Amino acid sequence: MADDVHVTLFADDSRIEALAAYTDHLDDLAEVFADANVGDGELLDRRPGEDSWSVAEVLHHLADAELHQSVRLRQMIASDTPTWEPWDEEGYAAVLGYDVRPAADALTLVLALRHVNVRLLASMSPELWTRTAVHPSQGTVDVAGWVRIANEHLAAHVLQARRAVIGMV
């Protein structure tokens, strides 16, 4: 059956806490989207400042980041200490139509990838949680470090999106 998933029973709290943290801000992200999508959805595309991103652009950035982070997690698990390449976040925003594609698609992708990844993380043995990779700016990280980075990234952009909804730079 597709819904049968092997879940590792954690003997320590650190992995449980990491999994909980990984999904902490998803409701906040959906709430910001809902707030910006009220009425005609004009707030989704409003930029609070000339160099600021709209809620829609933040969501598209988060979707691309989730794609990269998902690949990085799998590289770390399947390879011996891979070195992750940086990706050009501004370049993606400039050429991938962040300002014209539906924000709901980006939100759907973020939520789906987080769901798939949390199920993967929950099924991993303690040994797999010790796997490491070299992050372009943070150096060597293990799986718990990957979770922390992903969570902090999402939290920062949820705040950025909230600020865009209210017009705050």
C-alpha positions, -999 to 999 in steps of 0.1 A, spaced: 0 0 0 12 35 -8 3 48 27 24 22 45 56 40 56 82 26 78 88 51 106 119 49 128 111 51 165 134 77 179 153 70 211 164 105 215 146 138 215 169 157 191 155 140 160 119 144 172 126 181 178 143 185 144 112 170 127 88 192 146 109 223 138 110 213 101 72 218 98 69 247 123 63 275 99 41 258 73 9 270 88 23 305 91 32 304 54 -3 293 44 -18 320 66 3 347 49 -7 335 15 -44 335 26 -40 370 40 -24 383 7 -50 365 -14 -80 381 1 -103 399 -23 -87 404 -57 -54 390 -45 -37 424 -52 -16 420 -21 1 389 -35 19 411 -61 25 443 -41 61 451 -34 66 471 -2 97 488 -16 116 491 -49 140 463 -40 116 442 -20 99 411 -31 61 406 -31 45 376 -13 42 358 -47 79 363 -54 88 351 -19 67 320 -24 84 312 -58 118 317 -42 108 293 -14 96 267 -39 129 269 -57 148 267 -24 128 237 -13 137 219 -46 174 226 -40 172 216 -3 154 184 -12 181 174 -37 208 184 -12 192 162 15 192 132 -8 228 139 -19 239 139 17 221 106 25 232 88 -7 268 101 -12 298 104 10 302 141 22 291 158 -10 299 194 -16 268 214 -24 271 241 -51 255 275 -44 226 285 -66 219 319 -80 187 330 -61 186 364 -78 191 348 -112 163 324 -107 140 353 -97 150 373 -128 144 346 -154 118 322 -139 89 345 -139 84 349 -102 63 380 -109 39 363 -134 34 327 -123 6 317 -99 17 320 -62 -6 291 -53 15 268 -74 46 277 -54 28 273 -21 16 239 -32 51 228 -41 66 240 -8 39 222 12 43 190 -8 81 189 -6 81 195 31 55 167 35 76 142 14 108 152 32 94 149 67 83 114 58 118 106 45 134 120 76 111 101 99 120 68 81 157 73 84 179 53 108 200 71 134 231 63 113 217 82 83 211 112 105 249 114 110 256 118 73 273 150 64 277 174 34 296 206 28 273 236 26 286 265 4 285 290 33 281 270 65 307 244 61 301 208 71 265 200 82 248 168 92 211 160 87 200 179 118 220 209 105 202 206 71 169 207 90 180 238 110 191 256 78 158 248 60 137 258 89 156 291 95 153 299 58 116 293 58 110 313 90 130 343 76 109 344 44 76 339 62 85 371 81 95 388 48 61 378 33 42 391 63 60 424 60 51 425 23 14 420 31 13 450 54 35 471 31 65 472 55 100 473 40 
